[in-house]
Amino acid sequence: MCLGIPGKIVEIYETDGLKMGKIDFGGVIKEACLAYVPDAQVGEYTIIHVGFALNRIDEDEAQKTLELFNQIGLIEEELDIGDA
């Protein structure tokens, strides 16, 4: 299953002309392309799907979604972490 997961932008940089970022998913840091959200800033939350930020989301909604995903065990699967 592929879901859009909310994460916090902790760093923004450019790679080969693309706006990229390091995204914090509750302690797991992954890289994502930020080209579709050009106004995104460090500290904001965004929905990440297959390595691309799709839109910005407010912190409260991001936290609620992350908590729900944690409760049903989807975070590890989607971020490819855990016992795999």
C-alpha positions as a Python dict, from the first residue, in 0.01 Angstrom:
ca = {
    (1, 'M'): (0, 0, 0),
    (2, 'C'): (130, 348, -77),
    (3, 'L'): (5, 630, 139),
    (4, 'G'): (90, 996, 163),
    (5, 'I'): (265, 1038, 498),
    (6, 'P'): (295, 1374, 675),
    (7, 'G'): (645, 1479, 772),
    (8, 'K'): (824, 1788, 899),
    (9, 'I'): (1072, 1962, 672),
    (10, 'V'): (1400, 1990, 865),
    (11, 'E'): (1633, 2093, 584),
    (12, 'I'): (1597, 2235, 232),
    (13, 'Y'): (1865, 2223, -37),
    (14, 'E'): (1904, 2194, -412),
    (15, 'T'): (2026, 1887, -602),
    (16, 'D'): (2072, 1897, -979),
    (17, 'G'): (1841, 2199, -1000),
    (18, 'L'): (1563, 2040, -793),
    (19, 'K'): (1441, 2169, -458),
    (20, 'M'): (1494, 1882, -214),
    (21, 'G'): (1449, 1838, 157),
    (22, 'K'): (1514, 1618, 454),
    (23, 'I'): (1183, 1519, 607),
    (24, 'D'): (1136, 1402, 967),
    (25, 'F'): (872, 1134, 1016),
    (26, 'G'): (880, 1118, 1395),
    (27, 'G'): (1252, 1047, 1416),
    (28, 'V'): (1300, 877, 1080),
    (29, 'I'): (1464, 1116, 832),
    (30, 'K'): (1408, 1061, 460),
    (31, 'E'): (1486, 1269, 152),
    (32, 'A'): (1206, 1403, -67),
    (33, 'C'): (1165, 1626, -370),
    (34, 'L'): (999, 1959, -283),
    (35, 'A'): (953, 2081, -642),
    (36, 'Y'): (571, 2058, -618),
    (37, 'V'): (565, 2276, -305),
    (38, 'P'): (806, 2557, -400),
    (39, 'D'): (697, 2785, -113),
    (40, 'A'): (756, 2519, 155),
    (41, 'Q'): (982, 2626, 443),
    (42, 'V'): (1185, 2449, 710),
    (43, 'G'): (956, 2369, 1005),
    (44, 'E'): (645, 2318, 794),
    (45, 'Y'): (472, 1986, 742),
    (46, 'T'): (407, 1829, 405),
    (47, 'I'): (246, 1515, 270),
    (48, 'I'): (509, 1287, 113),
    (49, 'H'): (415, 1020, -140),
    (50, 'V'): (681, 804, -310),
    (51, 'G'): (952, 1060, -240),
    (52, 'F'): (763, 1371, -350),
    (53, 'A'): (604, 1641, -136),
    (54, 'L'): (251, 1691, -266),
    (55, 'N'): (117, 1971, -49),
    (56, 'R'): (166, 2145, 283),
    (57, 'I'): (-39, 2050, 589),
    (58, 'D'): (-79, 2218, 927),
    (59, 'E'): (104, 2068, 1225),
    (60, 'D'): (-211, 1966, 1414),
    (61, 'E'): (-347, 1768, 1120),
    (62, 'A'): (-4, 1612, 1058),
    (63, 'Q'): (24, 1496, 1420),
    (64, 'K'): (-327, 1348, 1419),
    (65, 'T'): (-255, 1158, 1098),
    (66, 'L'): (82, 1029, 1222),
    (67, 'E'): (-75, 911, 1547),
    (68, 'L'): (-347, 723, 1357),
    (69, 'F'): (-92, 563, 1124),
    (70, 'N'): (118, 460, 1426),
    (71, 'Q'): (-185, 305, 1597),
    (72, 'I'): (-262, 85, 1297),
    (73, 'G'): (104, 4, 1226),
    (74, 'L'): (138, 169, 887),
    (75, 'I'): (434, 398, 955),
    (76, 'E'): (695, 121, 960),
    (77, 'E'): (556, -37, 644),
    (78, 'E'): (535, 289, 451),
    (79, 'L'): (879, 413, 558),
    (80, 'D'): (1037, 70, 509),
    (81, 'I'): (1162, 43, 868),
    (82, 'G'): (1119, -209, 1144),
    (83, 'D'): (1187, -582, 1138),
    (84, 'A'): (1217, -614, 759),
}
